[in-house]
Amino acid sequence: MSLRALRTLHAIARHGSFARAGEAVGLTQSAVSLQVKALEDEFGVTLFDRSRRLPVLTEAGKIVLARSEEVLALYDRIPEALSDERSLVGRLKIGAIQTALSGVLPDALSALNRAHPRIRVHVVAGMSAELAVQVAAGELDAAITTEPVRPYPSDLIWTPLYEDRFWLIAPRGNDQKDPRELLSGLPFIRFDSRAWAGRVIDRELRRQRITVREEMILDSQEVILRMVERGLGVAIAPLSDDVHARLDLTSLPFGEPQLSRRIVLLERHDRRTERLTGVLANAVAEAHQAICSNACEGVRGAR
């Protein structure tokens, strides 16, 4: 029995077709079919009903899928069992939102590599909602996202890492203006509502009954800040303390009281890579604290 064949079986069940499963695991469709056939020959059962347009698991296939999940979980935990606290071994596949990728994550991964050089971390980017789905489906071991807002996949748990606060950002020279005046009088650069942070902003605007003149919809904090810097409008964005400390724009607290969001490490309840994600969470939290301290010291020094 091949562990790779079992992983391919799970990919088919998750993605719904041999072709899409092949793309996910890096095999051709014919190679996927051969792996399924090998499993069927070994167990002496038919795993999929092939009379339908898309493959559907038979009852035997469902049993093999469920039991093989236990086998794969045990195999994936072998590196952890062979490691100790001083030298963890293993592989993590994580997702991260753009603000973490451009902010705290590089420093955290650098510190993690120094402390545990035998941990290999594969990183992909995405929005919080889509990363949560990938974690729930087992495609990612964990993800650095905003704290989930409903609706979100079930069977997820999260560990708080740090907080961002929401700010109304406007071009320089608008510090004395009323936030409502800025939002209603200048073009509004909207944080994409497909992102969880975007939904929080939209909900607070509705609660305060503020009507905005929308000009752009963007999902990158960096791009939004550049647009405001160029005088193209105002925006509302969640900013970490270090980014806010370096900001050379008008910034006013948004929300009554000021809104904040927690950045968390999302995992499934089974936490198959708990020891590895634990040291990652610690590295992220420590890197964020160090970045904030350095940014605040730099601002005080400049003054």
Solvent accessible surface area in square Angstrom, and as a share of the most:
residue,aa,sasa,rsa
1,M,121,0.54
2,S,53,0.34
3,L,54,0.27
4,R,123,0.45
5,A,4,0.03
6,L,1,0.00
7,R,90,0.33
8,T,1,0.00
9,L,0,0.00
10,H,30,0.13
11,A,0,0.00
12,I,3,0.01
13,A,44,0.34
14,R,93,0.34
15,H,37,0.17
16,G,31,0.30
17,S,17,0.11
18,F,24,0.10
19,A,44,0.34
20,R,141,0.52
21,A,0,0.00
22,G,1,0.01
23,E,142,0.64
24,A,56,0.43
25,V,43,0.25
26,G,62,0.60
27,L,35,0.18
28,T,91,0.53
29,Q,104,0.46
30,S,75,0.49
31,A,27,0.21
32,V,0,0.00
33,S,43,0.28
34,L,127,0.63
35,Q,35,0.16
36,V,1,0.00
37,K,108,0.46
38,A,57,0.44
39,L,3,0.02
40,E,16,0.07
41,D,92,0.48
42,E,93,0.42
43,F,85,0.35
44,G,65,0.62
45,V,55,0.32
46,T,76,0.44
47,L,0,0.00
48,F,3,0.01
49,D,45,0.23
50,R,121,0.44
51,S,101,0.65
52,R,147,0.54
53,R,213,0.78
54,L,81,0.40
55,P,32,0.20
56,V,54,0.31
57,L,30,0.15
58,T,36,0.21
59,E,124,0.56
60,A,30,0.23
61,G,0,0.00
62,K,104,0.44
63,I,109,0.55
64,V,21,0.12
65,L,38,0.19
66,A,57,0.44
67,R,158,0.58
68,S,5,0.03
69,E,63,0.28
70,E,103,0.46
71,V,59,0.34
72,L,10,0.05
73,A,11,0.09
74,L,119,0.59
75,Y,108,0.41
76,D,48,0.25
77,R,94,0.34
78,I,85,0.43
79,P,45,0.28
80,E,17,0.08
81,A,87,0.67
82,L,145,0.72
83,S,16,0.10
84,D,62,0.32
85,E,116,0.52
86,R,197,0.72
87,S,33,0.21
88,L,1,0.01
89,V,36,0.21
90,G,12,0.11
91,R,149,0.54
92,L,0,0.00
93,K,65,0.28
94,I,0,0.00
95,G,0,0.00
96,A,0,0.00
97,I,14,0.07
98,Q,97,0.43
99,T,28,0.16
100,A,0,0.00
101,L,47,0.24
102,S,87,0.56
103,G,28,0.27
104,V,7,0.04
105,L,2,0.01
106,P,73,0.46
107,D,72,0.37
108,A,0,0.00
109,L,44,0.22
110,S,53,0.34
111,A,34,0.27
112,L,7,0.04
113,N,84,0.43
114,R,175,0.64
115,A,60,0.46
116,H,20,0.09
117,P,72,0.45
118,R,128,0.47
119,I,8,0.04
120,R,146,0.53
121,V,44,0.25
122,H,83,0.37
123,V,47,0.27
124,V,44,0.25
125,A,56,0.43
126,G,13,0.13
127,M,35,0.15
128,S,4,0.03
129,A,27,0.21
130,E,88,0.39
131,L,0,0.00
132,A,0,0.00
133,V,87,0.50
134,Q,56,0.25
135,V,0,0.00
136,A,32,0.25
137,A,32,0.25
138,G,37,0.36
139,E,50,0.22
140,L,4,0.02
141,D,51,0.26
142,A,0,0.00
143,A,0,0.00
144,I,0,0.00
145,T,0,0.00
146,T,6,0.04
147,E,52,0.23
148,P,12,0.08
149,V,35,0.20
150,R,192,0.70
151,P,114,0.72
152,Y,68,0.26
153,P,33,0.21
154,S,91,0.59
155,D,72,0.38
156,L,12,0.06
157,I,48,0.24
158,W,75,0.26
159,T,51,0.30
160,P,69,0.43
161,L,18,0.09
162,Y,27,0.10
163,E,90,0.40
164,D,4,0.02
165,R,95,0.35
166,F,0,0.00
167,W,20,0.07
168,L,1,0.00
169,I,0,0.00
170,A,0,0.00
171,P,27,0.17
172,R,142,0.52
173,G,71,0.68
174,N,17,0.09
175,D,81,0.42
176,Q,174,0.77
177,K,92,0.39
178,D,73,0.38
179,P,52,0.33
180,R,111,0.40
181,E,96,0.43
182,L,3,0.01
183,L,1,0.01
184,S,69,0.44
185,G,45,0.43
186,L,58,0.29
187,P,30,0.19
188,F,1,0.00
189,I,0,0.00
190,R,40,0.15
191,F,12,0.05
192,D,14,0.07
193,S,48,0.31
194,R,159,0.58
195,A,11,0.09
196,W,5,0.02
197,A,3,0.02
198,G,0,0.00
199,R,65,0.24
200,V,23,0.13
201,I,1,0.00
202,D,20,0.10
203,R,124,0.45
204,E,11,0.05
205,L,8,0.04
206,R,163,0.60
207,R,136,0.50
208,Q,21,0.09
209,R,212,0.78
210,I,21,0.11
211,T,114,0.66
212,V,27,0.15
213,R,119,0.44
214,E,78,0.35
215,E,94,0.42
216,M,52,0.23
217,I,97,0.49
218,L,42,0.21
219,D,68,0.35
220,S,28,0.18
221,Q,21,0.09
222,E,111,0.50
223,V,56,0.32
224,I,0,0.00
225,L,24,0.12
226,R,136,0.50
227,M,54,0.24
228,V,0,0.00
229,E,82,0.37
230,R,151,0.55
231,G,48,0.46
232,L,80,0.40
233,G,2,0.02
234,V,0,0.00
235,A,0,0.00
236,I,1,0.00
237,A,0,0.00
238,P,0,0.00
239,L,1,0.00
240,S,16,0.10
241,D,55,0.29
242,D,9,0.05
243,V,32,0.18
244,H,44,0.20
245,A,29,0.22
246,R,149,0.54
247,L,37,0.19
248,D,97,0.50
249,L,26,0.13
250,T,2,0.01
251,S,29,0.19
252,L,27,0.14
253,P,75,0.47
254,F,8,0.03
255,G,14,0.14
256,E,117,0.53
257,P,120,0.75
258,Q,53,0.23
259,L,40,0.20
260,S,56,0.36
261,R,23,0.08
262,R,87,0.32
263,I,1,0.00
264,V,0,0.00
265,L,2,0.01
266,L,0,0.00
267,E,4,0.02
268,R,44,0.16
269,H,107,0.48
270,D,60,0.31
271,R,71,0.26
272,R,61,0.22
273,T,15,0.09
274,E,87,0.39
275,R,79,0.29
276,L,4,0.02
277,T,1,0.00
278,G,27,0.26
279,V,29,0.16
280,L,0,0.00
281,A,10,0.08
282,N,91,0.47
283,A,11,0.09
284,V,0,0.00
285,A,38,0.29
286,E,113,0.51
287,A,11,0.08
288,H,23,0.10
289,Q,126,0.56
290,A,50,0.39
291,I,30,0.15
292,C,18,0.11
293,S,57,0.37
294,N,106,0.54
295,A,11,0.09
296,C,46,0.28
297,E,102,0.46
298,G,44,0.43
299,V,32,0.19
300,R,140,0.51
301,G,66,0.63
302,A,93,0.72
303,R,224,0.82
